[in-house]
Amino acid sequence: MTEPLLSPELRVRLEEALGRRIVGATRRTGGYSLALRLRLELADGTFVFAKVATTEPTANWLRREAVVYQALGSQPFLAEFRGWSDHGAQPFLLLEDLSEAHWPPPWTSARIDSVLTALAAVRRAPLPPNTPPLEAERLVLTRWAELAAAPEPLLSLGLCSAAWLDHALPSLLDAESQLVLSGESLVHLDIRSDNLCFVGERAVIVDWNWSCVGNPDADLACWLPSLHAEGGPLPETLLPDAAPWAAALAGFFGCQAGLPPPEGAPTVRTVQRTQLESALPWAARALGLPTP
């Protein structure tokens, strides 16, 4: 017998938060955490999206997301906030159902402009309380020293040779050391196509669990390798003179794409490799290095 998506206790909590009876629940795919994602059909014929924690890390990530939605209200780059319940190990977040939105790719110039408009609005948004600093993620975002000591995961991908890496490492390390993370702007820190959709012409950004405060160029830089991989322009077209970002992102993806996938995210390494295939040549061009 198939286990129901909603336990009796969870159903009661969801219906209390919504003020309406749930008549259907469908699991939604996507995302790389172990959170339970559901499209809930309500008795009045409307739908709502629910993200439910299943582990301690997903519970903490949901709490961080909830702060953003509660603090920023009706910002145009956010899905509509429908409710929040922080209950022990299984908090849940209720949001506008975006199933009928357009999820890229493909990309058009108008869609790219809509995302740029949304990112500009993110920069201007007020900071939610207790937003952590992007600077705290420096060791996560700067990984070339780690790759210099253990290059095998990168080299195993076949995207560069050992000789190229030996030649490029001094330049990559130097560029990465100049990365500016400090700033006063709200940063999403995980902009890519599966965290973006369009409601009409409005770009909506989802999954705010990595939100922080820092250099607003971070969001544009993080988006550009995946945008280019999906048929968009070269990264330097939208963010010129950004060798530190290009180097750092190439190192970030290079340090992870060749590793075994983490539990619950079997496709994440494929996504990271695709981004590395764009980020590594971007770094080479930005630094005047040979093509890897």
C-alpha positions in Angstrom: 0.0 0.0 0.0 1.4 3.4 -1.0 2.2 5.7 1.9 0.1 8.9 1.7 2.0 12.1 1.0 0.3 13.8 4.0 0.3 12.3 7.4 -2.9 13.0 9.4 -1.0 15.4 11.7 0.6 17.3 8.8 -2.8 17.5 7.0 -4.4 19.1 10.1 -1.6 21.6 10.4 -1.7 22.5 6.8 -5.5 23.0 6.8 -5.3 25.1 10.0 -2.7 27.4 8.3 -4.6 27.6 5.1 -8.1 27.9 6.6 -9.4 25.6 3.9 -9.7 21.8 3.4 -7.2 20.0 1.2 -8.7 17.7 -1.4 -5.6 16.7 -3.3 -1.8 16.6 -3.0 0.8 16.1 -5.7 4.5 15.7 -5.2 6.5 18.3 -7.1 10.0 17.5 -8.4 12.9 20.0 -8.5 15.4 21.4 -6.0 18.4 19.7 -4.5 17.4 19.5 -0.8 15.4 16.6 0.8 12.4 18.9 1.5 9.0 17.6 0.6 7.5 19.7 -2.2 3.7 19.5 -2.7 1.1 21.1 -4.9 -2.0 21.2 -2.7 -5.5 21.4 -4.2 -8.0 23.1 -1.9 -11.7 22.7 -1.6 -12.4 26.0 -3.2 -10.6 24.9 -6.4 -7.5 26.9 -5.8 -3.9 25.6 -5.5 -1.0 26.4 -3.2 2.6 25.2 -3.0 3.9 23.7 0.2 7.5 23.0 1.1 7.8 20.8 4.1 11.0 20.0 6.1 12.1 16.4 6.4 15.5 16.8 8.0 17.2 19.2 10.4 19.1 21.0 7.6 15.9 21.4 5.5 14.1 22.7 8.6 16.8 25.4 9.1 16.8 26.3 5.5 13.0 26.7 5.5 13.3 29.0 8.6 15.8 31.2 6.7 13.4 31.3 3.7 10.4 32.1 5.8 12.2 35.2 7.3 12.7 36.5 3.8 9.1 36.1 2.8 7.7 37.5 6.0 10.1 40.5 5.9 9.8 41.4 2.2 6.0 41.0 1.8 4.8 41.7 -1.8 8.1 42.4 -3.5 7.6 41.8 -7.2 10.4 39.2 -7.4 8.9 37.0 -4.8 6.1 34.3 -5.0 3.1 35.3 -2.9 3.5 34.3 0.7 0.6 32.1 1.9 1.7 30.9 5.4 4.3 29.5 7.7 4.3 27.0 10.5 7.4 26.3 12.6 6.6 23.1 14.4 9.4 21.0 15.8 11.3 19.0 13.2 8.7 19.6 10.4 8.1 23.3 9.7 6.4 24.2 6.4 6.3 27.2 4.1 3.2 27.9 2.0 3.6 29.9 -1.2 1.8 30.9 -4.4 1.5 27.9 -6.8 3.8 28.6 -9.8 3.0 25.4 -11.7 1.5 27.4 -14.6 4.4 29.9 -14.8 7.0 29.6 -17.5 10.2 28.0 -16.3 13.3 28.5 -18.5 15.0 27.6 -20.7 14.6 28.6 -23.5 15.8 32.2 -23.0 14.9 35.3 -24.9 16.3 38.8 -24.7 13.1 39.9 -23.0 13.3 37.1 -20.4 16.9 38.0 -19.7 16.0 41.6 -19.3 13.2 40.6 -16.9 15.7 38.8 -14.7 18.0 41.7 -14.7 15.1 43.9 -13.6 14.3 41.5 -10.8 18.0 41.4 -9.7 18.0 45.2 -9.6 14.9 45.1 -7.3 16.6 42.6 -5.1 19.6 45.0 -4.7 17.2 47.7 -3.5 15.1 45.5 -1.2 15.3 46.0 2.6 17.3 43.5 4.5 15.4 40.8 6.4 16.4 40.6 10.1 19.5 38.6 11.0 20.6 38.2 7.3 24.0 36.6 7.4 27.0 38.1 5.6 28.1 36.8 2.2 31.7 37.2 3.5 31.0 34.2 5.8 30.8 32.0 2.6 34.3 33.0 1.4 35.8 29.5 2.1 32.9 27.9 0.2 33.3 30.2 -2.8 37.1 30.3 -3.1 38.4 26.8 -3.8 41.4 26.9 -6.0 43.9 26.3 -3.2 41.8 23.1 -2.4 42.0 22.1 -6.1 45.7 22.8 -6.2 46.2 20.3 -3.4 43.8 17.7 -4.8 43.1 18.3 -8.5 41.8 14.8 -9.2 38.0 15.6 -9.1 38.5 18.4 -11.6 40.9 16.6 -13.9 38.6 13.5 -13.9 36.0 15.6 -15.8 38.3 16.0 -18.8 37.6 19.7 -19.1 41.2 20.7 -18.7 44.6 19.0 -18.7 47.0 18.7 -15.8 49.5 20.9 -17.8 46.8 23.6 -18.4 46.0 23.5 -14.7 49.6 23.9 -13.6 50.0 26.9 -15.9 46.7 28.5 -14.9 46.8 28.0 -11.2 48.9 31.1 -10.2 46.5 33.4 -12.2 43.4 31.7 -10.9 44.6 31.9 -7.3 45.5 35.5 -7.6 42.2 36.5 -9.3 40.2 34.6 -6.7 42.0 36.3 -3.8 40.7 39.7 -5.2 37.1 38.6 -4.9 35.0 41.3 -3.1 32.1 39.7 -1.1 31.3 42.6 1.2 28.4 44.9 0.5 25.1 46.2 1.8 22.7 44.5 -0.6 20.4 41.5 -0.3 21.9 38.5 -2.2 20.0 35.4 -3.2 23.3 33.5 -3.9 21.7 30.7 -6.0 20.4 32.3 -9.2 19.9 29.7 -12.0 17.1 28.7 -14.2 15.5 26.2 -11.8 15.2 29.0 -9.3 13.6 31.4 -11.8 10.2 31.5 -13.5 8.0 34.1 -15.2 4.5 35.1 -14.3 3.6 37.1 -17.4 6.6 39.3 -18.0 7.5 39.3 -14.3 10.6 37.3 -13.1 10.0 35.4 -9.9 12.9 34.1 -7.8 12.4 31.1 -5.6 14.5 29.1 -3.0 15.8 31.8 -0.7 17.6 29.5 1.8 21.1 30.9 0.9 20.1 34.6 1.2 22.7 36.9 2.7 24.0 40.4 2.6 26.9 41.5 0.5 28.2 42.4 -3.0 25.2 42.5 -5.3 27.3 41.4 -8.3 27.2 37.9 -6.7 23.7 37.2 -8.0 24.5 38.2 -11.6 27.8 36.4 -11.6 26.3 33.2 -10.2 23.6 33.2 -12.8 25.8 33.8 -15.9 27.5 30.3 -16.3 24.1 28.5 -16.3 22.5 31.2 -18.6 25.3 30.8 -21.1 25.1 27.0 -20.9 21.4 27.3 -21.7 21.9 29.4 -24.9 22.4 32.8 -23.4 25.2 35.3 -24.0 28.8 34.9 -22.9 29.1 35.9 -19.2 31.3 38.8 -19.8 28.6 40.4 -22.1 26.5 41.1 -19.0 29.3 41.3 -16.4 32.6 42.6 -18.0 35.9 43.0 -16.1 34.9 40.3 -13.6 38.0 38.0 -13.5 37.7 37.4 -9.7 34.1 36.2 -10.1 34.9 34.1 -13.1 37.9 32.5 -11.3 36.0 31.9 -8.1 33.0 30.3 -9.8 35.2 28.1 -11.9 36.9 26.9 -8.8 33.6 26.4 -6.9 32.1 24.2 -9.6 35.4 22.5 -10.4 35.8 21.5 -6.8 32.4 19.8 -6.7 31.4 18.6 -10.2 33.7 15.6 -10.2 32.6 14.3 -6.7 29.9 11.6 -6.1 26.4 13.1 -5.8 25.1 13.9 -2.3 22.2 12.0 -0.8 18.9 13.0 -2.3 20.4 15.1 -5.2 21.4 12.6 -7.9 21.6 15.2 -10.7 23.4 18.1 -8.9 26.8 17.1 -10.2 25.6 17.1 -13.8 24.2 20.6 -13.2 27.5 21.7 -11.7 29.5 20.2 -14.6 27.4 22.1 -17.1 28.1 25.4 -15.2 31.8 24.6 -15.0 31.8 24.0 -18.8 30.9 27.7 -19.1 32.7 29.1 -16.0 36.2 27.6 -16.7 36.5 29.1 -20.2 35.1 32.4 -18.9 37.9 32.5 -16.3 40.5 31.7 -19.0 39.2 34.5 -21.2 39.1 37.0 -18.3 42.6 36.2 -17.3 44.1 35.9 -20.8 44.9 32.2 -20.4 44.9 29.6 -23.1 41.6 27.8 -23.7 41.4 24.9 -21.3 
